[in-house]
């Protein structure tokens, strides 16, 4: 019954000509030949990207240079984002990160081509026909050697980020077709990726009901998928649905589930007992685990966006409480392990630059001194020739870049309905 293995790991992102068609609804072959791995060849656009960021933007030169480098190193010529650390696969999350980064740095050509690759290759089908507008989460080399969709289930974080990017793109570049596509996707996201409990409270699912509602009294949730800022933006363009109810349930999930950790950290995955209203750790035998690790890092970024963009008091309160343990670790050792169990014990003896990137944005709001220390001691030393750390580390590139772009320095018109 469960298909949890399908939607568990972090995912990859680019584009080229702003006149590129937004949607191509062609039916795709189920035996796609091996793709070309030629990365996008493009001129150096550093000056253009630098000019797109206000002069007072923190880390301005670094953001422009690293985006320019990312386009050359991770985005294929047809707009596919390649995750080199996972057998050269591509994911809905990766395409969405590219779209979001492109619109935030005013790069319409990259946005268009990346979107088109996803629309043309991640289409969810049944019997050769499109089932909905959400994206299959995983594309790559199949067991028979062909290339195409490996898992047609969707992952809602990728769709949320893509829809947010589409709304921003409409507002930034006055492209109504992007808004129309966002509205179509919002309807499918609401219908397929939200569920109500017996009391009528609605929750965001990480993916299909079949995967994350194993029985009538249990829901599996991923706190790092919860995006209150996005739900507020969705409510502006799709008022027919109660997106603000997901803001409320998101903070309920975050507040109540962080109590599973003795040190108050968010977890990658949690289980909600809808009868008792209690949150539980998943069984140790489960393929997904209740611990603080690579998924949970994104909670800092998503909640910081809500706290800063929408002055969210619940967001600020949650961040103050849930970052205390990591702040203490930093002040004691200038070191935070990449994975921590529910008792606060380090599970590994290494760090993660992706975590520092996400922690940085939260500390920028709460403890600017710590944020600066993290930047100087952990983030900047890992940056060499346009790449953070391992040159194949797609996930790290995205989380660090998104964390370094301070939420206060994006155009206000992206956040407010005209």
LUMTORMAR-220143 format. One line per 3 residues: number of its first residue (from 1); for each residue x negated, y negated, z of C-alpha. Coordinates in steps of 0.02 Angstrom, whole numbers. Each point is the difference from the previous one (the first is absolute). Example, Ala and Ser with C-alpha at 12.3 -4.5 7.8 and 13.67 -1.06 7.14 Angstrom:
2
1) -615,225,390 ~ -69,-172,-33 $
This chain:
418
1) 0,0,0 ~ -135,-124,49 ~ -114,-75,-131 $
4) -105,-105,119 ~ -165,43,-81 ~ 57,-101,-149 $
7) -5,-171,81 ~ -139,-4,127 ~ -155,-91,-56 $
10) -52,-176,-46 ~ 8,-45,-189 ~ -88,-127,-173 $
13) 18,-175,-153 ~ -17,-160,-190 ~ 75,-86,-162 $
16) -47,-109,-151 ~ 117,-110,-101 ~ 143,-101,73 $
19) 100,32,-157 ~ -8,187,30 ~ 174,77,7 $
22) 68,22,176 ~ 94,162,-24 ~ -16,142,-123 $
25) 133,129,31 ~ -68,131,-118 ~ 18,181,54 $
28) -172,65,48 ~ -77,163,-54 ~ -24,124,141 $
31) -167,50,-79 ~ -93,-164,-6 ~ -175,24,-72 $
34) -153,-44,101 ~ -8,-190,16 ~ -147,-108,-43 $
37) -100,-51,152 ~ -60,-161,-79 ~ 21,-138,127 $
40) 74,-164,-52 ~ -130,-100,-96 ~ 26,-183,35 $
43) -99,-159,9 ~ -54,-69,167 ~ 151,-95,66 $
46) -75,-49,167 ~ 20,-187,-31 ~ 182,22,-47 $
49) 39,101,156 ~ -96,-121,111 ~ 102,-145,-68 $
52) 161,94,41 ~ -40,-6,187 ~ 14,-164,97 $
55) -172,-70,42 ~ 33,18,186 ~ 39,187,-14 $
58) -112,100,118 ~ -111,127,-91 ~ 47,-83,-165 $
61) -155,45,-100 ~ -1,177,68 ~ 182,28,-49 $
64) -27,-62,-177 ~ -160,99,-28 ~ 67,162,74 $
67) 161,-7,-102 ~ -102,-29,-157 ~ -107,151,46 $
70) 150,108,42 ~ 73,-31,-172 ~ -161,62,-81 $
73) -27,150,112 ~ 169,74,44 ~ 123,-52,-136 $
76) 3,101,-158 ~ 22,-80,-171 ~ 184,48,-8 $
79) 41,-71,173 ~ -20,159,102 ~ -81,-16,172 $
82) -121,141,33 ~ -30,77,171 ~ -171,78,-28 $
85) -3,79,173 ~ 155,103,-38 ~ -40,86,-165 $
88) 28,-158,-102 ~ 185,-1,40 ~ 115,-151,-4 $
91) 140,-43,119 ~ 149,-115,15 ~ -83,-84,148 $
94) -156,-37,-100 ~ 96,-78,-144 ~ 100,-105,123 $
97) -155,-62,91 ~ -71,-59,-167 ~ 161,-91,-43 $
100) 5,-84,170 ~ -181,-54,-9 ~ 20,-62,-178 $
103) 148,-112,39 ~ -82,-67,159 ~ -154,-54,-99 $
106) 100,-61,-151 ~ -53,135,-124 ~ 155,29,-110 $
109) -88,107,-131 ~ -62,127,127 ~ 171,3,81 $
112) 88,37,-164 ~ -111,141,-57 ~ -3,86,170 $
115) 189,-10,12 ~ 20,72,-173 ~ -110,150,33 $
118) 104,42,153 ~ 166,-25,-89 ~ -56,110,-145 $
121) -86,138,99 ~ 77,10,174 ~ 180,11,-59 $
124) 97,128,102 ~ 88,123,-114 ~ 113,151,6 $
127) 28,103,-156 ~ -90,-133,-101 ~ 110,-143,57 $
130) -40,-140,121 ~ 85,24,169 ~ -31,-171,78 $
133) -119,-149,-8 ~ -116,50,143 ~ -173,68,-40 $
136) -67,175,20 ~ -137,-20,127 ~ -136,112,-72 $
139) -71,16,-177 ~ -155,93,-53 ~ -72,163,-66 $
142) 120,146,15 ~ -45,181,31 ~ 18,40,-185 $
145) -125,-135,-46 ~ 125,-126,-69 ~ 19,-175,73 $
148) 162,-72,65 ~ 114,-5,151 ~ -57,121,135 $
151) 133,-43,127 ~ 160,-88,-53 ~ 52,-48,176 $
154) -10,-185,37 ~ -94,-83,145 ~ 96,-152,60 $
157) -151,-104,49 ~ -57,-4,-181 ~ 173,-49,-61 $
160) 16,-135,135 ~ -167,-78,-47 ~ 43,9,-186 $
163) 170,-83,25 ~ -78,-136,108 ~ -129,-31,-137 $
166) 136,-9,-133 ~ 95,-131,100 ~ -159,-101,26 $
169) -40,14,-186 ~ 172,-65,-48 ~ -20,-148,116 $
172) -180,-38,-48 ~ 10,21,-189 ~ 186,-27,-33 $
175) 24,173,-75 ~ 184,47,24 ~ -28,177,-65 $
178) -106,33,155 ~ 143,-53,112 ~ 122,110,-96 $
181) -114,151,22 ~ -22,-39,185 ~ 189,-2,24 $
184) 19,167,-87 ~ -134,78,108 ~ 75,-74,159 $
187) 165,89,-32 ~ -88,167,-20 ~ -112,-31,151 $
190) 153,-35,107 ~ 96,151,-62 ~ -142,126,2 $
193) -119,-58,137 ~ 110,-61,142 ~ 107,102,117 $
196) 116,-35,146 ~ 11,92,165 ~ 160,51,86 $
199) 18,-175,72 ~ -16,-85,-168 ~ -178,-65,24 $
202) -94,1,-165 ~ -182,53,-16 ~ -127,-4,-141 $
205) -54,175,-52 ~ -178,29,-65 ~ 73,94,-149 $
208) 142,115,-50 ~ 126,60,128 ~ -45,181,-37 $
211) -177,-31,61 ~ 28,-111,151 ~ 167,51,74 $
214) -34,182,44 ~ 161,20,100 ~ 152,-99,56 $
217) -85,-68,156 ~ -178,-35,-59 ~ -79,-132,-111 $
220) -186,-7,-41 ~ -64,-179,-14 ~ -162,-86,-48 $
223) -23,-164,96 ~ -123,-67,-129 ~ 136,0,-133 $
226) 108,-120,100 ~ -9,-173,-79 ~ 114,-126,87 $
229) -65,-145,-106 ~ 48,94,-158 ~ 174,39,65 $
232) 27,-185,35 ~ -52,-40,-178 ~ 111,139,-69 $
235) 149,-74,93 ~ -25,-162,-97 ~ 27,81,-170 $
238) 110,148,45 ~ 122,-67,132 ~ 124,137,-42 $
241) -105,118,108 ~ -39,-28,184 ~ -189,-5,-16 $
244) -16,-96,163 ~ 64,153,91 ~ -163,83,-52 $
247) -96,-142,82 ~ 86,43,164 ~ -25,187,-15 $
250) -181,-22,-53 ~ -42,-93,160 ~ 98,127,100 $
253) -103,141,-75 ~ -163,-93,30 ~ 42,-50,179 $
256) 66,168,56 ~ -120,115,-92 ~ -158,-87,57 $
259) 45,63,173 ~ -51,174,-60 ~ -179,-62,11 $
262) -73,-21,175 ~ -94,-150,-68 ~ 146,-73,-98 $
265) -63,29,-177 ~ 113,31,-150 ~ -5,174,-77 $
268) -12,61,-178 ~ 161,101,20 ~ 136,16,132 $
271) 162,96,20 ~ 163,-81,56 ~ 131,104,90 $
274) 157,-87,-60 ~ 108,79,136 ~ -104,-59,148 $
277) -79,-151,-84 ~ -170,59,61 ~ -159,4,-102 $
280) -106,157,0 ~ -169,56,-61 ~ 2,120,-145 $
283) -54,179,38 ~ -187,30,-8 ~ 33,128,-136 $
286) 79,-132,-113 ~ -88,-59,-157 ~ 28,-179,60 $
289) -58,-54,171 ~ 43,-123,138 ~ -165,-92,26 $
292) -80,-166,-42 ~ -93,15,-164 ~ -10,-58,-181 $
295) 187,-24,-30 ~ 30,-93,164 ~ -131,-133,-39 $
298) 124,-82,-118 ~ 118,-39,144 ~ -115,-145,50 $
301) 12,-79,-173 ~ 186,26,-28 ~ 50,-70,169 $
304) -124,-144,-11 ~ 83,-51,-165 ~ 169,-6,85 $
307) -68,-94,150 ~ -86,-132,-109 ~ 115,-15,-151 $
310) 162,3,99 ~ -60,-51,173 ~ 66,164,68 $
313) 1,4,189 ~ 23,190,6 ~ -148,15,-118 $
316) -113,-108,108 ~ 54,90,158 ~ -31,172,-76 $
319) -173,-46,-62 ~ -52,-71,169 ~ 48,161,89 $
322) -55,129,-127 ~ -172,-72,-40 ~ -57,-11,182 $
325) -91,167,1 ~ -95,-36,-161 ~ -44,-174,62 $
328) -71,74,159 ~ -101,128,-97 ~ -69,-137,-109 $
331) -47,-111,146 ~ -87,146,87 ~ -90,80,-146 $
334) 28,-100,-160 ~ 59,166,-68 ~ 170,78,-37 $
337) 11,185,-50 ~ 95,41,-158 ~ 123,117,86 $
340) 68,2,178 ~ 115,126,83 ~ 152,-34,109 $
343) -108,-1,157 ~ -115,-133,-70 ~ -142,120,-38 $
346) -105,-21,-156 ~ 29,144,-120 ~ -148,-41,-113 $
349) -171,-78,21 ~ 10,-119,-147 ~ 81,-168,-39 $
352) 110,-53,-147 ~ -24,-164,-93 ~ 183,12,-53 $
355) 50,-7,183 ~ -107,-153,32 ~ 81,-88,-148 $
358) 174,27,71 ~ -53,-37,179 ~ -80,-162,-61 $
361) 165,-76,-57 ~ 85,39,166 ~ -146,-71,99 $
364) 3,-155,-109 ~ 171,-34,74 ~ -34,55,179 $
367) -187,-12,34 ~ -92,-101,-133 ~ -167,27,88 $
370) 17,188,-14 ~ 56,-17,-181 ~ -158,-95,-42 $
373) -109,127,89 ~ 83,143,-96 ~ -28,-92,-163 $
376) -183,-36,34 ~ -48,166,80 ~ 107,128,-93 $
379) 76,-67,-160 ~ -131,-112,-82 ~ -146,123,26 $
382) 97,132,-98 ~ 22,-113,-151 ~ -124,27,-141 $
385) 18,-46,-184 ~ 187,-26,10 ~ 41,160,96 $
388) 28,40,183 ~ -92,157,50 ~ 13,153,-111 $
391) 23,-50,-181 ~ 135,132,-20 ~ 101,-57,152 $
394) 157,-70,-80 ~ 101,-6,162 ~ -134,-100,91 $
397) -9,-130,-140 ~ 185,-35,12 ~ 21,-6,188 $
400) -151,-111,26 ~ 52,-121,-138 ~ 179,-14,61 $
403) -62,-26,178 ~ -122,-137,-51 ~ 130,-102,-94 $
406) 72,-105,141 ~ 192,-1,-8 ~ 5,-190,19 $
409) -86,-29,-166 ~ 124,67,-126 ~ 122,-116,-91 $
412) 152,-36,107 ~ 116,23,-149 ~ -36,186,0 $
415) 87,20,168 ~ 153,-112,-17 ~ 150,23,-112 $
418) 23,-145,-120 $
